[in-house]
Amino acid sequence: MIEKYKAYTVPLFTALWIVFCWGFVEDELIPAFVPLRPYVMMLCDAVFLGLGFISIKTRGQIWIILSFAVLTILSAFVNYIGMVMTLNGVREFIGLLFVVPIIYRMLTSKHRERFVKSLDKQLFIFLALQTICIPWQFIKYGLSDHGGGTLGNMHSGDVSTLMYAISFYLMTKRWDEGKSYLENIKSNIVLVLLLLPTFFNETKISLVYIMLYSVLLMRVNRRFILKIVVMSPLFLVVILGAYSLYMSVAGQWSNGVFSEEGLEVYFFDSEELDLRIEVAEMAQEGYIVMDDDWVADLPRFAKIGLLPGVLKHTPGGMTLGAGVGQLKGTKVMDMPPFAKEYQWLLIGSRPTLFFILVQLGWLGLIWLIADFGYILSFPISVPKDLNVKLYVAAVFCCNLAYIDCYRNVAVCMVLFYMAMIGLQKRECKGLKKADEEPAVIQQG
């Protein structure tokens, strides 16, 4: 008879590793797997959906799922979106909806320690694998969106988000409060060195992650701000060193994306926006042919700024959006009418804010914030848990304006597992009883 723990975790971890690695395998190792991707990912979605559904326990989990269902049905009804397209679009929300019940079930079960030990080990292996895959992609393609590591092409932002999050999480798990900041870094230097591949893909937000990583390793207490001020010279050296390394790899010393001009082009590109929209529309209509559709990719902030004018032509408007399913791939079924008309706007880089507003409008954004509020509301067991929660919250705020990484169930699995770290009931190494501060226990 199959052990109950294995019956649950074997399909879970198998699906997780398929999502982790399928991209690199099909891109670099077995191109014949490319046509299978939609069906394999659909199967993985079914695993997460099924395991999540049978794991629902708390009223908070029920509320999040039911409120999303009501909002999705209402938006589909108003926008005349069919059931099949809506259900296909819901797949992009499986991580946001069903990962928390999965993690909650395992972290509140008698198998908690076994699950945590196994998943922590797997996350370290994932981090280590990127030291092979990202340099491979850099040598083959140069500094580009191909630097997605095991996640594959066009996932450079997702893999960098995962790498910094995993390294930060494992660092806090190994942190010894009896040692100094620098002593802890030295003792766990391998976790820092494993981040070096992030300088060989084109993810600029890595420099923001480095800052968050450096600052939030300090203990959060009444002296937190003072510590930041005192440690700021060290942080500045780290950031400048990281910036120099990135610029030397990218070859963008004087006019890189971090110059004032570069940032404007990267995020908004106000001077050339009309021209780029015209080019994107002409490419969509077939009047011009481009070798790379990403040439027509509009800047992130420009996309968000264009939404009110675009969504006013839909029944849902900015309140309910155009309906779930507008951003889902088209390899299995046809696109909704809105997606067909505005494909020039929907392709390319999409911030989380854009992802949610297009499909569910302002009400969807309120739901998303409530969902993250619930995820971050679980209790903490040691002071360092608060650092991890703050890190996850900061990553969420950054990605509202950067990438729609929460479509990827693997990203949700890692970040939500981190956010629920207090359920692991761990002890803090080197922390004396006299030094402990009362932890604020929140109800999840």
Secondary structure, DSSP 4 states (H G I P E B T S, - for coil): ---HHHHHHHHHHHHHHHHHHHHHIIIII-GGGGGGHHHHHHHHHHHHHHHHHHH--SHHHHHHHHHHHHHHHHHHHHHT--HHHHHHHHGGGHHHHHHHHHHHHHHTSTTHHHHHHHHHHHHHHHHHHHHHHHHHHHHHH-SSTT--GGG-TT-HHHHHHHHHHHHHHHHHHH-BTTS-HHHHHHHTHHHHHTTGGGGGS--TTHHHHHHHHHHHTS--STTHHHHHHHHHHHHHHHHHHHHHHHHHHHT-TTTSTTSHHHHHHHHT-TTTHHHHHHHHHHHHHTSS--S-GGGGPPPHHHHHHHHHHHHTTSSSHHHH-S-TTTTS-SSSSPPPHHHHHTHHHHSS---HHHHHHHHHHHHHHHHHHHHHHHHTTS--SSHHHHHHHHHHHHHHHHHHSS--GGGSHHHHHHHHHHHTGGGG----BT--GGG---------
